[in-house]
Amino acid sequence: ATFENVDPRIDWTLTVTPPLALWNDYFPTEIAGWRPRDDTVVLERSLRVGGRVVDERGEAIAGATVVLSVSTTSGYSARTGPDGTFSFRRLRPGPVELRAGPPGAILPSDATHLETEAGREDLVLTVPRGVRLRVLITNWVPPPPVEVPRPDVRYRYGSLYITPAGRPRDQRRFDIDAAGTADATGLEDGVAYILWGRLKTMPDQFVYAQRVRASEEPLEVRAEQGGVITGRVVVPEGVRAHHVDVRGPGVHRRGQLDPSDGTFRIPGVPPGVWTVGGYGQKVQATYPPRHREVWWAQAEASAGDVVELKLVPYEDDTPPR
């Protein structure tokens, strides 16, 4: 690169970024206090971590969840391909931690664990294949046909969440297809699960069942008409509300929030008492923001209730999600 008409008496900040085709192979470099001169800038090459996820027999597991953590951040996740392979890019040298879980796992807590160094691409993580449960929604409303089908796009018609009783962090999600069925694989034999379904084609209805166990026989469930929780999120000046949700054993559903006045509506709520949460963030004048100040409020409610949520600062080190 050539710069013209640059004052050599002034200290500049020189930033060099790799071309888009090499973005995953090199890191940008920034040099403060740089003065114009003929110079050579060497970009730091990034590393990768990759490998395969297999079962006890060494067979590849497609769709398995792999989570990568490094010292500076955590929570990079990937799904294995049809051949069970996975890859994380743009890593710096140093130790990394990998956890792998079966297909559908959101954040495997007691999954296969491996510590290694960035740069390894020959790793093999073994995950129990488990057993399968096929769920059929008997009163499913088919979605309208897609006008321009694309083979490279996966259309999601709903999500089925399966949670081991008493282990909410091990919740797993599976896609509901156009026929109203979902295949839950990699389940533990003999474990009781809570089943919760969120349906795109039937937004005011839900699927909910407790003490479900994996079986060779398909499980037939019926979508039920849910209730509605409404209310308002109250925020002080300088705080912006960004979402509301309802939570309970095996259930987590976001609602519809109008940020202009804080009113919200959460449809498809099953019978029972649930925790309704409102979440916001303090508006910061700097960009990018130096930290995220989370505000929140919670209340217990049932379908048909009107709730007021007054947000207060969240004091814990780990903000609620």
N, C-alpha and C positions, 0 to 999 in steps of 0.2 A: 504494500500500500504506500502511496505517496501523498504527503500533506504539503500544501503550498500556502505561502503567506501566513505562516504560523510564527508568532513572536517567540524567539528563543530565550528571551529574558524572563519569561513567565513559567511557573511550574504548572504542568498540566496533569490530568489523569488520563492515562492511556489504557483503553479497554480493547482487548483482542478476543473475538469470539470465533469459534470454528464455523465453517460453512454448514448449511442445513444438512447436507448429505453425511457429514461427519459429526453431527451434534451429539450422538450417543457414544462417540469414541474419544472425545476430548472435552476438557473443562475450559470455560472462558478464563482469561487472565486479566487482572487489573493492576496497573503500576501507578502508584501515587507519586507525585513530585517529579514527573518525567519532563525533561526538556528536549525540544526537537533536536534530533540527531539521527544519523544512520544507526539503526539498531536491529537486533535479532531477538525475537520473542519466541520462547519455547512453551508450547501449550502442554499442560499435564494430561497424560493419557488416562482415560477412565478404565475401570475394570468391570468385569462381569462375574456373576455367580449363577450357576445353573446346574441342571442335572435332570434326574427322572424320579418320579414317585411310582412305586410298585407295591404289590400286595405280598402276602406271605409266600406265594409261589413264584414271585419274580415277574408277574405279569403287570403291564403298565396300567395305571389307573387314570382315566381321562376325567377332567373336571375337578381334580383334587385341589384343595386350597393350600397354598404355600404362603406363609407370612415371613417377611424378612425384617430384622431389627438391627440397627447399628448404634454406635455410641451416641450419635447426635440426634437420631430420630428413630421412630418405630412405626410399624403398621403398614409398610409396603406389602401389598398382597397381589397374588397372581393365581391364575387357574392353569392347571396343566392341560396341554393339548391332547389330541386323540392318541398320540404315542406316549403320553405320560410325562412329556418334557416340560420344563419351566426355565425361565431366565430372568434375571434382574440386571439392569444396565446402569451406567453412570455412577459407579461406586468408586470411592477412594480406597487406597490401601488400608488394611486394618482388619480387626476381627468383626465378624458378622454372626448373627444367630438366626437360624431357620427353624420354623415350626410347620409341620404339614398335617393336614387333616383330611378326612374323606370328602367326597363331593358334597357341595351345599354348605359346608362349614363356614361360618362368618368369621369367627376368631377362635381357632382351636386352642383351648386352655390346657388340656391334658394330652395334647397330640405328640407325635414324634418330634423330638427336639435334637438339634445338631448345631454345634459351634464350630466355625471354620474361619478361613481367611478369604478376603475378597480376591478374586482371580481364579477360584476353582470353578470349573464347569463340568466336572465329572462326578458330581455328588449323586448318591442314591439314598432316598428316604423311603422307608418301608412303613406302610399304613395298612392296618387291617381292612379288608374289603367289606366285612360286615354282611348284613342281610338287607333285603329289599322290601319296600312297602309301596304298592301301587294304589293310589287314591283316585276314586271316581266320584265326581260331583253329579248326582243324579238329575238335578233340575237345572243344569247348566244352560245359559243363554248363549248361543254361538255368536261370535263377533261378526261384524260386517266384513265382506271379503276385501282383501287388500287390492287397491286399484292397480298398483304397479308392483308386483312381487319382486323382491330382490333376493337372490340366493345368499348374499353375504350379510343379510340383516336378520337378526333373531327377534321375532315378534313375541313380546311377553304379554300374555293375556291375564296374568295374575300371579301371585306369589303364595306358596304354601310354606309356612314356618312350622318346624317340628323341634320341640324343646324337651330334653329329658327332664322328668319331674324332679324338682329341687336343684337343677343345674342350669340356671338361666343363661349363663355365659356360653353354654355349648349349643345355643340355638342354631339351627341350620335352615337355609332357604332353598326352595326348589321352584322352578318355573312351572306354571300351569299352561298347558298347550291349548290349541284352538278347540279341542274336543272336550275340554274340562277335566283332563286327567293330569296327574303329576306322578313321577317316579322318584321316590325317596330311596336312595341307595346308601350303603355304608352304615346302616343303623346297627345298634348293639342288640344282640339277641336277648330276649327276656326283659328288656328295660321298658318301663312305662313312659310314654311320651304324651305331651300336650300338642294337639294339632290345631293350627290357626290358619285360616285362608283369607287372603285379601284379593278381591275379584275386580278387574278393570271393567269388564262388561256388565257387572252388577254392583255398582259402587256402594249402594245402600244396604247390601247384604254381606253376610259373613259365613265362614265355615269354622266351627269350633267343636272340638271333642277332647276329652281327657281319658287318661289311662289307655292309650292306644299302643299296641305292640305290633312289631313287624310280623308279617305272615306271608305265606305263599299265596293266600287267597286275597284278591283285591278288596279294599275297604271302600264301601259305598257310603258317602256322606251327602247330606242335603244342605244347601245354602239356605240360611234363615234371614228373614227381614230384621235388620238391626235398628236400634234406636239412635237418637241424635243427642249429643251434648253440645250446647251452645254457650256463649259467654263473651267476655271481653278481657283482653290483656291490658293492664294499666302500667304505663311506663313513665318514669320521670323524664324531664327534659334532657336531651343528649343521649338517650338510650333508644335503640330501635328493636322492636320485636321482630323475630324472624321465623319462628314456627311454634306450633302447639302439637301435643300428641296425647294419646291415652295409652297407658301401660298396665299390665297385670300379668299373672302367670301365663307365660307363653304368648302374650299378646302385645303388640306394639303397632299402633296405627297413627299416622300423622293426620292432622286436620287441615281445614281450609282457613287461612288467616288473611284478613284484610289489614295490611300494615298501616293504612291511612288513618283508621280509627280504632284498631286493635280488636275488632269483633272477629269471632271465629265460629266455625261449625265443624263438628267431628261426626260424620255419619257412620253407619254400619257398626254400632257399638253393641256387643252382646249383653244379655242380662247380667246383673251383678254390680258390685262396687269396684271402681277402677281408679287409678291414679291419673289425674289430668295434669299435664305439665306445660308451662309456658316458658319460652326461652328468648333471650335477647342479647344484644351486644352494644357496648358503649361505642358511640361514634367517635373516631379519632381523627384529629386534624392532619396528622402526619401520614404519608404514604411512601413505602408500605408501612402498615402499622407495626409498632415495635412489640406489642403484646396484645393479647385478646382478653378483654375484661368481660366475663360472662355474667349475665343477670338471669334470674330464674324465679319461678314460684310453682308450687304444687298444691293440689287439693284433691280430696276424695269426692267422687261423683258417680252417678248412675245415669243411664239413658233417660232423657227428658229433663235433666237438671240444667239450670243456668248458673254458670260459674264466673266469678270475678277473680282474676289472677293479678296480684300486685307484685311486680318484679322487684327483687332485691339482689345485691351483689352476691355471687357465689363465692364462698370463702375457702373451699377445698382446693388442693393442688391440682386435682383432676376434674376439669369441667364436665358436667353431664352432657351426654350425646343426644 
